[in-house]
Amino acid sequence: MEKVYDAVIAAPFGAIGIHTQDDFLISIELLTEKRVEKLPADAFVQNVVNQLKQYFHNPRVPFNVPYAVKGTPFQKRVWRTIAAIPSGQTLSYGELAEKVGSGPRAVANVCGANQVPLVIPCHRIVAKNGLGGFMQGKENGLLIKQWLLAHEQGV
C-alpha cells in the first residue's frame, strides 16, 4: 500500500514525500523512485515545497520551516547539533558524538531516526573513513547521500 503524502515533488534522485500537521513539518521521506508530483493547495505545504525546491537550486539557503519531531531529549540534542552544520561541511559520527557527550553508535542511531532529513541534514554525518550509513540502509540510500553531499560541495 502506497503512503499518502501532503505533497510529492520531483528530486534529482527520485522524489520527496512531505507530511505536515497543523502548520508543522512532520516528516520528509526521500524516495529513490520517480513519483507523480502532488502539489499542495495549502499555503504552509506550498512553503515547504518551495524551500525544498530552492535547496535543489542553492543548497546554501537555510531552511526556515517549523517542524515538530518526536524524540527523546538526547535525540533532540543530537538533531539540534546536526541542524547547525553548515551546508558543504560534514562531521564524523565520532566528532558528533564528542560534541554531544555520547558514543558514535548512539548518534548513528539518532541519525537513522531523523524524521526530517534535509531540514535536519543527517547526510552531513559521515564515517571516519567513508560515507557511513543513510536512510537506515534502504535501497539506494547511499546514492542519495552521495548526491546530497556532492550537491552541497559543488556550490
Backbone as ProteinMPNN parsed JSONL, in Angstrom:
{"seq_chain_A": "MEKVYDAVIAAPFGAIGIHTQDDFLISIELLTEKRVEKLPADAFVQNVVNQLKQYFHNPRVPFNVPYAVKGTPFQKRVWRTIAAIPSGQTLSYGELAEKVGSGPRAVANVCGANQVPLVIPCHRIVAKNGLGGFMQGKENGLLIKQWLLAHEQGV", "coords_chain_A": {"N_chain_A": [[0.841, -1.182, 0.0], [0.656, 2.147, -0.933], [2.049, 5.049, 0.574], [0.329, 7.979, 1.704], [0.895, 11.293, 0.963], [1.185, 14.769, 1.89], [2.26, 16.33, -0.019], [4.132, 15.675, -2.972], [7.203, 15.923, -4.496], [9.339, 16.177, -7.348], [12.708, 15.077, -7.343], [16.258, 15.248, -7.881], [17.238, 12.695, -7.383], [15.064, 11.063, -7.324], [12.246, 11.316, -5.695], [10.453, 13.377, -3.295], [8.557, 12.886, -0.45], [6.181, 14.572, 1.51], [5.016, 15.222, 4.76], [2.734, 16.986, 6.749], [1.372, 18.694, 9.622], [-0.935, 20.696, 11.218], [0.363, 23.151, 10.468], [3.056, 22.466, 10.829], [6.005, 20.861, 9.838], [6.138, 17.455, 9.652], [7.287, 15.11, 8.647], [9.739, 14.158, 6.229], [10.194, 12.256, 3.433], [12.662, 10.687, 1.665], [12.599, 9.523, -1.482], [13.539, 6.935, -3.602], [12.584, 6.306, -6.061], [11.062, 7.652, -9.011], [8.166, 9.679, -8.814], [4.762, 10.654, -9.416], [4.196, 14.067, -9.309], [2.627, 15.653, -6.59], [1.131, 18.426, -5.967], [0.602, 20.871, -3.463], [-2.377, 22.506, -2.186], [-2.552, 23.883, 0.1], [-1.216, 26.633, 1.884], [0.922, 26.502, 3.759], [2.127, 24.007, 3.201], [2.837, 24.504, 0.566], [4.844, 26.391, 1.033], [6.792, 24.774, 2.273], [7.367, 23.044, 0.129], [8.358, 24.936, -1.727], [10.692, 25.764, -0.384], [12.163, 23.387, -0.334], [12.536, 22.977, -3.078], [14.054, 25.229, -3.603], [16.374, 24.53, -2.212], [17.407, 22.606, -3.941], [18.257, 24.206, -6.002], [20.012, 25.957, -4.756], [21.928, 24.969, -2.304], [22.899, 26.362, -0.147], [21.125, 28.134, 0.935], [19.391, 28.531, 3.878], [16.988, 26.38, 5.523], [13.816, 27.438, 6.624], [11.592, 26.431, 8.244], [8.979, 25.569, 10.346], [9.13, 22.725, 12.359], [7.97, 19.657, 13.795], [9.116, 17.146, 15.618], [9.161, 13.865, 16.927], [10.887, 12.654, 19.705], [13.453, 11.628, 22.019], [14.901, 13.57, 24.741], [17.705, 13.377, 24.381], [17.9, 12.613, 21.638], [16.799, 14.904, 20.457], [18.714, 16.793, 21.199], [20.941, 15.898, 19.763], [19.916, 16.183, 17.15], [19.602, 18.99, 17.048], [22.273, 19.738, 17.097], [23.167, 18.607, 14.692], [21.598, 20.083, 12.916], [22.876, 22.494, 12.987], [25.121, 22.28, 11.415], [26.81, 23.662, 8.778], [25.855, 23.912, 5.301], [27.694, 22.056, 2.934], [29.645, 21.248, 4.66], [30.883, 18.609, 6.794], [30.591, 16.288, 9.537], [32.165, 13.7, 11.379], [30.784, 10.638, 12.685], [32.005, 10.155, 15.122], [33.023, 12.719, 15.8], [30.618, 14.139, 16.062], [29.512, 12.689, 18.173], [31.306, 13.339, 20.204], [30.764, 16.076, 20.485], [28.207, 16.004, 21.611], [28.547, 14.526, 23.853], [28.511, 11.66, 23.847], [28.444, 8.359, 22.351], [29.703, 7.128, 19.156], [28.039, 5.125, 17.955], [25.585, 5.523, 19.204], [24.879, 8.115, 18.32], [24.711, 7.59, 15.611], [22.46, 5.954, 15.522], [20.548, 7.844, 16.248], [20.691, 9.528, 14.043], [19.569, 7.814, 12.149], [16.956, 7.82, 13.028], [15.962, 10.244, 12.321], [13.38, 12.314, 11.303], [13.031, 14.375, 9.544], [14.851, 14.678, 7.172], [17.217, 16.605, 5.311], [16.164, 19.127, 6.259], [16.95, 18.731, 8.924], [20.029, 17.962, 8.527], [21.119, 15.093, 8.274], [22.609, 13.732, 6.439], [25.024, 14.934, 6.395], [26.586, 13.779, 8.253], [29.185, 11.609, 8.521], [31.149, 8.605, 8.123], [34.288, 7.896, 9.745], [36.139, 7.016, 7.858], [34.841, 7.138, 5.207], [31.502, 7.034, 3.777], [29.596, 6.145, 5.66], [26.387, 5.303, 7.04], [22.957, 5.654, 5.788], [19.567, 6.58, 5.629], [18.671, 4.378, 7.015], [19.698, 2.093, 5.788], [18.13, 1.666, 3.528], [17.359, 0.718, 0.149], [19.439, 2.133, -2.273], [19.932, 4.324, -0.664], [22.506, 5.227, 0.079], [23.363, 6.212, -2.359], [21.755, 8.457, -2.61], [22.72, 9.924, -0.43], [25.36, 10.391, -1.304], [24.79, 11.957, -3.555], [23.566, 14.227, -2.348], [25.681, 15.228, -0.734], [27.605, 15.795, -2.732], [26.187, 17.691, -4.192], [26.043, 19.781, -2.332], [28.74, 20.353, -1.994], [29.412, 21.249, -4.473], [28.594, 23.85, -4.85]], "CA_chain_A": [[0.0, 0.0, 0.0], [1.465, 3.349, -1.053], [1.782, 6.08, 1.573], [-0.296, 9.208, 1.237], [1.676, 12.456, 1.368], [0.546, 16.064, 1.656], [2.839, 16.772, -1.285], [5.245, 14.895, -3.524], [7.906, 16.698, -5.509], [10.453, 15.513, -8.019], [14.049, 15.378, -6.852], [17.243, 14.676, -8.807], [17.488, 11.286, -7.057], [13.779, 10.356, -7.272], [11.165, 12.209, -5.269], [10.364, 13.657, -1.859], [7.211, 12.888, 0.107], [6.11, 15.522, 2.612], [3.881, 15.133, 5.696], [2.614, 18.125, 7.655], [0.216, 18.688, 10.519], [-1.122, 21.944, 11.961], [1.425, 24.083, 10.085], [4.38, 21.969, 11.208], [6.533, 19.76, 9.054], [6.201, 16.251, 10.498], [8.29, 14.205, 8.094], [10.162, 14.195, 4.833], [10.681, 10.943, 3.019], [13.449, 10.701, 0.434], [12.138, 8.371, -2.253], [14.52, 6.666, -4.65], [11.93, 6.139, -7.348], [10.306, 8.8, -9.503], [6.735, 9.662, -8.495], [3.968, 11.742, -9.973], [4.154, 15.165, -8.347], [1.348, 16.028, -5.971], [1.388, 19.761, -5.46], [-0.385, 21.195, -2.435], [-3.184, 23.723, -2.236], [-2.342, 24.515, 1.404], [-0.117, 27.605, 1.837], [2.074, 26.041, 4.532], [2.782, 22.935, 2.451], [3.471, 25.17, -0.568], [6.079, 26.984, 1.543], [7.75, 23.676, 2.44], [7.745, 22.631, -1.225], [9.206, 25.983, -2.303], [12.011, 25.743, 0.253], [12.873, 22.197, -0.807], [12.959, 23.243, -4.462], [15.145, 26.211, -3.513], [17.565, 23.77, -1.799], [17.984, 21.951, -5.119], [18.905, 25.245, -6.805], [21.092, 26.562, -3.969], [21.916, 24.305, -1.002], [23.395, 27.249, 0.909], [19.994, 28.862, 1.528], [18.919, 27.716, 5.011], [15.562, 26.097, 5.666], [13.136, 28.185, 7.664], [10.309, 25.731, 8.311], [8.728, 24.996, 11.668], [8.914, 21.28, 12.319], [7.691, 19.002, 15.074], [9.57, 15.757, 15.544], [9.099, 13.123, 18.182], [12.171, 12.079, 20.078], [13.894, 11.787, 23.397], [15.745, 14.76, 24.892], [19.003, 13.106, 23.768], [17.745, 12.698, 20.189], [16.595, 16.303, 20.074], [20.003, 17.473, 21.351], [21.757, 15.492, 18.611], [19.349, 16.803, 15.955], [19.945, 20.427, 17.069], [23.693, 19.832, 16.727], [23.241, 18.325, 13.252], [20.973, 21.197, 12.189], [23.805, 23.631, 12.993], [26.228, 22.035, 10.496], [26.568, 24.41, 7.535], [25.875, 23.223, 4.017], [29.04, 21.912, 2.388], [30.539, 20.72, 5.689], [30.486, 17.334, 7.386], [31.195, 15.82, 10.783], [32.142, 12.242, 11.504], [29.958, 10.162, 13.799], [32.808, 10.353, 16.327], [33.041, 14.152, 16.13], [29.284, 14.473, 16.555], [29.377, 12.071, 19.491], [32.088, 14.146, 21.145], [30.042, 17.334, 20.71], [27.009, 15.794, 22.445], [28.918, 13.73, 25.019], [27.97, 10.314, 23.689], [29.258, 7.478, 21.527], [29.371, 7.147, 17.728], [26.91, 4.253, 17.615], [24.354, 6.163, 19.69], [24.496, 9.212, 17.425], [24.314, 6.981, 14.337], [21.066, 5.534, 15.69], [19.732, 9.062, 16.227], [20.622, 9.938, 12.63], [18.613, 6.924, 11.497], [15.6, 8.128, 13.486], [15.624, 11.592, 11.873], [12.141, 12.327, 10.524], [13.009, 15.488, 8.583], [16.139, 14.849, 6.509], [17.464, 17.855, 4.602], [15.984, 20.198, 7.245], [17.996, 18.278, 9.849], [20.819, 17.344, 7.457], [21.899, 13.959, 8.78], [23.534, 13.271, 5.39], [26.316, 15.584, 6.646], [27.314, 12.961, 9.232], [29.859, 10.579, 7.742], [32.069, 7.727, 8.857], [35.674, 8.375, 9.813], [36.781, 6.675, 6.586], [33.831, 6.802, 4.203], [30.195, 7.672, 3.877], [28.743, 5.717, 6.771], [25.07, 4.855, 6.604], [21.956, 6.663, 5.475], [18.207, 6.09, 5.39], [18.558, 3.072, 7.68], [20.066, 1.018, 4.879], [17.183, 1.464, 2.43], [17.968, 0.585, -1.162], [19.911, 3.364, -2.917], [20.095, 5.396, 0.31], [23.857, 5.802, -0.007], [23.446, 7.001, -3.596], [21.147, 9.747, -2.29], [23.669, 10.632, 0.431], [26.448, 10.845, -2.169], [24.29, 13.039, -4.38], [23.376, 15.395, -1.494], [26.99, 15.777, -0.369], [28.212, 16.373, -3.933], [25.4, 18.895, -4.489], [26.441, 20.829, -1.391], [30.145, 20.693, -2.23], [29.549, 21.838, -5.799], [28.165, 25.259, -4.907]], "C_chain_A": [[0.889, 1.249, 0.0], [1.044, 4.38, -0.008], [1.129, 7.291, 0.918], [0.493, 10.374, 1.82], [0.85, 13.718, 1.149], [1.05, 16.678, 0.358], [3.923, 15.782, -1.679], [5.881, 15.769, -4.593], [9.029, 15.861, -6.113], [11.758, 15.975, -7.4], [15.042, 14.735, -7.815], [17.498, 13.181, -8.579], [16.204, 10.466, -7.033], [12.669, 11.328, -6.955], [11.254, 12.431, -3.771], [8.889, 13.659, -1.477], [7.198, 13.728, 1.371], [4.838, 15.29, 3.423], [3.899, 16.368, 6.575], [1.401, 17.912, 8.555], [0.188, 20.018, 11.258], [0.012, 22.945, 11.708], [2.783, 23.761, 10.697], [4.754, 20.873, 10.225], [6.711, 18.578, 9.993], [7.241, 15.268, 9.976], [8.535, 14.494, 6.619], [10.673, 12.8, 4.523], [11.394, 11.084, 1.683], [13.149, 9.401, -0.304], [13.077, 8.154, -3.434], [13.883, 6.487, -6.017], [11.175, 7.41, -7.718], [8.837, 8.602, -9.124], [6.049, 10.791, -9.251], [3.893, 12.836, -8.92], [2.726, 15.38, -7.864], [1.609, 17.375, -5.315], [0.252, 20.186, -4.535], [-1.185, 22.456, -2.747], [-2.945, 24.543, -0.968], [-1.097, 25.411, 1.369], [1.114, 27.13, 2.609], [2.839, 24.969, 3.757], [3.46, 23.509, 1.206], [4.802, 25.795, -0.154], [7.166, 25.915, 1.714], [8.27, 23.238, 1.073], [8.696, 23.658, -1.844], [10.602, 25.978, -1.701], [12.821, 24.521, -0.179], [13.374, 22.407, -2.243], [14.112, 24.24, -4.483], [16.453, 25.506, -3.118], [18.224, 23.122, -3.025], [18.652, 22.948, -6.05], [20.109, 25.84, -6.08], [21.087, 25.962, -2.563], [22.423, 25.174, 0.144], [22.276, 28.048, 1.584], [19.422, 28.006, 2.658], [17.404, 27.498, 4.976], [15.017, 26.939, 6.812], [11.703, 27.662, 7.735], [10.113, 25.237, 9.734], [8.456, 23.497, 11.543], [8.68, 20.766, 13.735], [8.073, 17.535, 14.919], [9.492, 15.131, 16.926], [10.462, 12.528, 18.46], [12.471, 12.329, 21.539], [14.676, 13.089, 23.519], [17.132, 14.57, 24.257], [18.916, 13.226, 22.247], [17.611, 14.149, 19.74], [17.883, 17.109, 20.205], [20.917, 17.152, 20.165], [21.238, 16.172, 17.343], [19.647, 18.303, 15.9], [21.398, 20.628, 16.638], [23.865, 19.59, 15.228], [22.7, 19.513, 12.454], [21.897, 22.409, 12.1], [24.993, 23.444, 12.047], [25.937, 22.76, 9.184], [26.615, 23.512, 6.298], [27.302, 23.195, 3.482], [30.044, 21.392, 3.392], [29.998, 19.394, 6.22], [31.145, 17.178, 8.754], [31.197, 14.31, 10.736], [31.216, 11.881, 12.667], [30.697, 10.387, 15.118], [32.851, 11.81, 16.76], [31.697, 14.614, 16.673], [29.085, 13.921, 17.961], [30.123, 12.875, 20.548], [31.361, 15.451, 21.484], [28.857, 17.168, 21.653], [27.296, 14.91, 23.661], [28.359, 12.319, 24.983], [28.941, 9.469, 22.872], [28.803, 7.493, 20.076], [28.16, 6.29, 17.355], [25.585, 4.881, 18.038], [23.922, 7.291, 18.757], [24.114, 8.684, 16.039], [22.861, 6.528, 14.398], [20.126, 6.736, 15.659], [19.608, 9.58, 14.791], [19.579, 9.103, 11.893], [17.175, 7.201, 11.878], [15.13, 9.515, 13.042], [14.409, 11.559, 10.947], [12.095, 13.431, 9.475], [14.387, 15.695, 7.94], [16.088, 16.077, 5.597], [17.288, 19.03, 5.556], [16.923, 19.954, 8.425], [18.909, 17.411, 8.971], [21.726, 16.199, 7.926], [22.827, 13.376, 7.716], [24.921, 13.881, 5.581], [27.127, 14.865, 7.723], [27.872, 11.756, 8.481], [30.743, 9.722, 8.648], [33.466, 8.343, 8.841], [36.395, 8.158, 8.485], [35.737, 6.254, 5.556], [32.513, 7.5, 4.482], [29.435, 7.355, 5.155], [27.408, 5.261, 6.215], [24.174, 6.018, 6.239], [20.638, 5.967, 5.201], [18.011, 4.67, 5.923], [18.768, 1.908, 6.717], [19.093, 0.76, 3.751], [17.919, 1.448, 1.101], [18.241, 1.962, -1.77], [20.056, 4.55, -1.959], [21.466, 6.046, 0.231], [24.066, 6.591, -1.294], [22.842, 8.392, -3.373], [22.106, 10.56, -1.425], [24.826, 11.188, -0.399], [26.003, 12.038, -3.009], [24.17, 14.318, -3.543], [24.709, 16.04, -1.126], [27.68, 16.427, -1.562], [27.496, 17.674, -4.321], [25.848, 20.059, -3.6], [27.888, 21.258, -1.588], [30.307, 21.475, -3.529], [29.183, 23.302, -5.887], [29.271, 26.166, -4.44]], "O_chain_A": [[1.773, 1.383, 0.846], [-0.142, 4.566, 0.263], [1.35, 7.582, -0.257], [0.73, 10.432, 3.026], [-0.068, 13.737, 0.328], [0.345, 17.455, -0.285], [4.545, 15.141, -0.832], [5.201, 16.289, -5.478], [9.583, 14.968, -5.473], [11.89, 17.126, -6.984], [14.698, 13.771, -8.497], [17.929, 12.483, -9.497], [16.256, 9.27, -6.745], [12.204, 12.069, -7.82], [12.02, 11.77, -3.07], [8.076, 14.343, -2.098], [8.094, 13.615, 2.207], [3.742, 15.175, 2.874], [4.947, 16.757, 7.089], [0.536, 17.078, 8.29], [1.186, 20.418, 11.858], [0.553, 23.518, 12.653], [3.557, 24.656, 11.037], [3.917, 20.061, 9.831], [7.372, 18.699, 11.025], [7.983, 14.665, 10.751], [7.676, 14.992, 5.892], [11.481, 12.239, 5.262], [10.813, 11.539, 0.698], [13.418, 8.312, 0.203], [13.373, 9.09, -4.177], [14.581, 6.515, -7.03], [10.709, 8.146, -6.849], [8.337, 7.478, -9.119], [6.688, 11.757, -9.668], [3.564, 12.566, -7.765], [1.765, 15.299, -8.628], [2.223, 17.458, -4.251], [-0.915, 19.894, -4.796], [-0.731, 23.344, -3.469], [-3.119, 25.761, -0.972], [-0.046, 24.996, 0.88], [2.239, 27.338, 2.154], [4.065, 25.022, 3.669], [4.538, 23.053, 0.826], [5.777, 25.736, -0.903], [8.319, 26.131, 1.342], [9.477, 23.08, 0.885], [9.721, 23.291, -2.419], [11.588, 26.164, -2.413], [14.034, 24.616, -0.369], [14.507, 22.052, -2.57], [15.037, 24.111, -5.285], [17.519, 25.847, -3.632], [19.45, 23.095, -3.134], [19.535, 22.568, -6.819], [21.109, 26.186, -6.71], [20.315, 26.406, -1.713], [22.378, 24.751, 1.299], [22.463, 28.576, 2.68], [19.011, 26.87, 2.42], [16.652, 28.327, 4.465], [15.676, 27.125, 7.835], [10.748, 28.336, 7.35], [10.983, 24.557, 10.277], [7.65, 23.066, 10.718], [9.127, 21.353, 14.72], [7.432, 16.785, 14.183], [9.727, 15.782, 17.945], [11.11, 11.972, 17.572], [11.82, 13.138, 22.2], [15.077, 13.66, 22.505], [17.67, 15.503, 23.66], [19.764, 13.87, 21.629], [18.235, 14.568, 18.765], [18.123, 18.016, 19.408], [21.585, 18.037, 19.632], [22.028, 16.681, 16.548], [19.918, 18.836, 14.824], [21.714, 21.567, 15.908], [24.629, 20.296, 14.569], [23.278, 19.899, 11.438], [21.719, 23.259, 11.228], [25.797, 24.363, 11.89], [24.919, 22.494, 8.545], [27.317, 22.501, 6.262], [28.027, 24.187, 3.565], [31.187, 21.117, 3.028], [28.807, 19.103, 6.107], [32.124, 17.852, 9.073], [30.322, 13.704, 10.119], [30.909, 12.716, 13.517], [30.085, 10.765, 16.117], [32.731, 12.11, 17.947], [31.638, 15.386, 17.63], [28.552, 14.605, 18.834], [29.625, 13.067, 21.658], [31.348, 15.876, 22.639], [28.535, 18.082, 22.412], [26.38, 14.583, 24.417], [27.8, 11.838, 25.969], [30.111, 9.82, 22.721], [27.655, 7.829, 19.787], [27.347, 6.696, 16.525], [24.588, 4.786, 17.324], [22.74, 7.414, 18.435], [23.272, 9.279, 15.367], [22.114, 6.698, 13.434], [19.03, 6.654, 15.105], [18.535, 10.02, 14.379], [18.797, 9.633, 11.104], [16.26, 6.854, 11.13], [14.011, 9.915, 13.361], [14.41, 10.861, 9.933], [11.219, 13.427, 8.61], [15.017, 16.736, 8.127], [15.014, 16.509, 5.177], [18.188, 19.864, 5.656], [17.612, 20.871, 8.871], [18.591, 16.252, 8.704], [22.948, 16.337, 7.965], [23.734, 12.611, 8.042], [25.892, 13.401, 4.995], [28.228, 15.295, 8.065], [27.125, 10.983, 7.882], [31.035, 10.086, 9.787], [33.77, 9.205, 8.017], [37.167, 9.008, 8.042], [35.76, 5.117, 5.085], [32.422, 8.417, 5.298], [28.711, 8.204, 5.676], [27.312, 4.876, 5.05], [24.546, 7.186, 6.352], [20.606, 4.889, 4.607], [17.275, 3.871, 5.344], [18.105, 0.875, 6.816], [19.202, -0.261, 3.071], [18.964, 2.079, 0.945], [17.375, 2.837, -1.774], [20.281, 5.674, -2.409], [21.584, 7.269, 0.306], [24.857, 7.535, -1.322], [23.357, 9.385, -3.886], [22.288, 11.755, -1.658], [25.224, 12.337, -0.211], [26.743, 13.01, -3.159], [24.621, 15.38, -3.974], [24.851, 17.26, -1.198], [28.277, 17.495, -1.424], [28.138, 18.64, -4.732], [26.01, 21.185, -4.072], [28.219, 22.423, -1.367], [31.235, 22.272, -3.666], [29.44, 23.937, -6.909], [29.101, 27.385, -4.417]]}, "name": "protein", "num_of_chains": 1, "seq": "MEKVYDAVIAAPFGAIGIHTQDDFLISIELLTEKRVEKLPADAFVQNVVNQLKQYFHNPRVPFNVPYAVKGTPFQKRVWRTIAAIPSGQTLSYGELAEKVGSGPRAVANVCGANQVPLVIPCHRIVAKNGLGGFMQGKENGLLIKQWLLAHEQGV"}
